[in-house]
């Protein structure tokens, strides 16, 4: 079938008459691609539109540079770490359900702050020796300069270190001018072979960061030398991706035992979702009480159980909430 040219005479080109050498460089732009084509250009950023906030929707970011770790530095948004140096900041989820965004409110005394995401090596390996484009929307009420840094682990896969003690090597650093109006920007860089160990993308203000509001939305990291349209993913699909690194699970357990002590010990073992990056285990001893609850690495118990008693018998029960934090350190 020939190609019909959109003009009054409906001119038709013969099959195979348009070859690669006849298409000028830059002639095929994202605007000329169909939505279906752009949707197939994978976004390597998880929770890219900031809709997933399993932990909470707002939090104080305590001043310091000891984040991020496998469990520290992710107070609100799944897969996004935040730090604030010099003074506390406030992180919150803003917008409506169809258009969420990250907001970081800094206070006087803040000397540096940043928001970033670490892409696991099992995914980052696909970007080795490739040109990639990072696009995003952002604004700042006061500052006019934003630094975007891409890094990879220096030695060990999925080990970047903290802001204070990094174990990462920079791939690209770009500083752009921004305004106080939410605007879309993009940068392009090439990933080296070593990005197979993982990739970190960091948005930061490294000086004069005090007093102001930063907003970030609709982040996309894709293969290629130009930015295609940002298309939100299905909420349930994005939640499943996030749960590889953070899970909140509630459990309702009742254990019956006799006052005569016929049952002296009983353990509950919960394997925490085999899909998590770190396989964890919760083990409880109901008769022994709360002090006997042991948890695997990366798990914390956010509430306690309660012991109920009645004449001649007792029930050990409650509804604790367990969280698994398995972020990339």
N, C-alpha and C positions, 0 to 999 in steps of 0.2 A: 504494500500500500504506500503510495506517495504521500509526501507531506504537503498539507494545504497551508499556504501563506495567507495570513489575515489581511487581505486587501480587497478593494472593490471587485477585482476580476477573479478572485479566488484562484490565483496561480498555484499550480501543483508542481512540486519537485519530484523528479523520478526517484525510484528506490535506489538507495546506496549513493546518491549524488552528493550528500553532505558528509564529508569525511572530517576526521579530526584536524587535519592540516588546514581546512577551509574555515575553521571556527577560530576567530580572533581570541587572543589571550584576554581573560576577564569578561568575555561576552556572555557567558552563562553565569548569571548572578543568583543568589538565593531568592530574590524577588521573582525570578522567572521559573523557579522550581515549584512543583505542586506541593501541597501540604503533605501528601502521602510520602513523597520523597524525603522531605525534611523530618518527618516523624521517625523515619528509619535511621537517621543519624543519631546514634546512641548518646545519651547524656551520662557522663561518668560521675556526676555529682549526685549524691543521695540526699533526699529531703531538700531538693533544690528550690522549692517554693515555700519552704518553712511552715508547712501545714502540720507536720508531726512534732508534737511536744509532749511526749508521754510523761516526762518528769513533772512539769508544771509550766504555766504560761508566762510567769515572770519570776525574777529572782535577783538578788543582790550578787554582783560579781565582786568577791572580796579581793582587795588589792594584793598583788603578788605576782611572781613569775615562775611558780613551781608547777604550773599546768602546761600542757595537758598530760595526763597519764591514762591508764586503762580505765580509771574510775573518777578522775578529778578533772574539772574544767568544762563539763557539759551540763550546766545548770538548767537549761530550758530546752533547746532544740536538739533533737536526735541528730547525731553525727557531726554537729557543729561545736567546736570548742571556742571558748572566749577567755581572754585575759585582760586585766586592767592593772597598770603599774602606777603607783603613787597615791591613788585614792580609789575608793569603791566606786563601782558603776552599777547601773540598773539595766538589766536585759529583759526584754519583753517581746511577746508575739502580738503584732498589731494587724489591723485590717479585718476584712470580713472573710467568710469561709472560702470564697472564690478567689481572693487575692490577699494572701497573708504576706507578711514581711517581718524581717528581724529589725528590732530597734534597740540601740545601745545608747543610753543616756549617761554621759560622763560628768564628773563633778570637778570643782576647782581642786587643783593639786595633781590631777591625772597627767602623767608625763608620757605614757604610751599605752596603746590598747590595740587589740587585734581580734579578728574572727577568722577561723580557718576550718578546713576539713582535710582529713587524711584518707587517701584512697588506698585500699588494701592491695597488696602485691598481686593477688590472684586476678585482680581487674586491671591494675596499672600495667602489668606485663604486656597488655594489648597495645599500649601507647609507646612502647620502646621504639626509638629511631623513627618517630612520626611527628609531623607538624600538627599542633593542636590549637584550637581557639577557645578562649575563655570569654564568655559574655555574661553581663549582669546589669542590674539596675541598682543605682545607689544615689544617696544624697547626704549632705552634712549641713547642719544649720549654720556653722561658722567656718570650718576648715575648707580649703580649696584644693588640697593635694592629698591623694590617696596612693599608697604603695601596695602593689600586688607582687607577691613573691611565690615562685614555684620551687619546691625543694624535693630531694629524694634522700632516703637513708644513706649514710656514708658507708656503713659496713653491713649491718644485719638487716634482713628484710623486716619490714613493718616495725622498725624501731627508730623513731625520730628524735626522742629525748624531749625535754621540756624547754620552755622559753629561756630559763636560766642556764640549763645545761643541755644544749642541743647536740644531737648526734646525726646531723643532716648536712647535706651539701646543696647549695643553691644551684638551680638550673637557669632561672631567669628572674630578673627583678625589673619591674616597670612602674614608673610613677606617672599618674595621669592627673589632669586638672578636673575637678568636679564642682558642682554647684549645689545650691540648697533646694533644688527641684529634682525629684526622682527622674533620672535619665539613664538610658541604656548605653553601655560602653562595651568595648571588646579589645582584647589583646591576643596576639598570636606568638607562639614560640615553639621550639623543637625539643622533644624529649630525647635524652641520650639512652643508650642501652641500659644503663644502671637504673632507669626508672622501673625496671622489672622488680625492684625491691620495694616499690611503693612510691606514692606521689602526694605531696602536701601542697595545698593552695591556701595562701594566707593574705587576707586584706588587713592592712595595718596603718596606724598613724603613730609614728615613732618620735614625734616631738610636738610640743605645744598642743597636746590633745585635750586640755582641760575645758570643761564647760561646753557642752554641745550635744547634739543628737545626730547619730549616724543611723541610716536606714539602708538595708540591703534586701534585694528581692530577685527571684527568678534567675538563678545562677545556672549556667550551662557550660560544661566542658566537653568538647567534641573533637573528633578527628577532622582535619582539614584546615585550610588557610583562611576560611571566612566563617562568620557567625550565621547560623540558620535561625529560623524563628523558634522562640521558646514555646514549647507545648507541654502543659502540665500532665503529669502521669496520673493514673488511677490511684485514689487514696489507699485502697486496700493493698495494692501492689507495692506502693512506697512504704507502707507500714511494715510489710514483710521484710523488705530490705533493711529497714531500721532495726528490726528485731534480731538481726544477726549480731548487733552490737549492744543493744539495750532492751531488756524485757522487764516488765512489771507484771507480777503474777500474784493473785490473791488465792488463798487456799482455806477451806473450811473443814476442820478436822475435829471429830469427837472420838475419844477413846474411853471405853468402859473398863473399870477395874473394881475389884471387891475391897472392902475395908480390911478384910483379913489378910490382904497382901498376896492373894493367890497369883496375881499378875505383878511381877516386880520390874519388868522391863519390856518396852516395846519401841521399836524404831520405825520411823517413817523415812523412806528414801525417795527423793524426787529428782529424777534426772531432768535438768533444765533444758528443754527444747534442743534436740540434737543439731538444729540449724545454727546455734550460736557459734561465734568464732572460737570461744573457749568453752569446752564442755565442762559444766559445773554440776555439783551435787549438793543437795540439802539433806542433812540427817538430823532427826529430832528424837529425843527420848522423852515421851510424854510424862512418864511417871516421875522422872527426875526433875521436872520443872523447866523453867525458861533457861536456867544456867546450863542445861544439858544440850541445848540446840547448837549444833555445829554446822558450819556452812563452808562450801568450797571457795576457792579463790575467785574474787570478782563478784561475790554475792553479798548483799547486806540485807538484814531483816529490818524493815521499816516500822514494824509494830510488833507487839508481843502477844502471846497467847494468855488465856485465862483458865484457871482451874476452878471447876464447879464441883461442889460436894453435896451429898444428900445422905440421909440416915442409911448406913450400911453399905454405901457404894459411893463412887465418885465419877465424875466425867472430867476429862481434860480436853478442853476445846478452845475454839476461838477462830478468828479470821485474820491471820497475819498477812502482810503484803511483803513479798520478797522481790528484790530487784537484782538483775544480773547486769553488770557493767563490764563489757568486753571490748572497749574501744582500743584503738591502735596507739600504743605508748610512744 
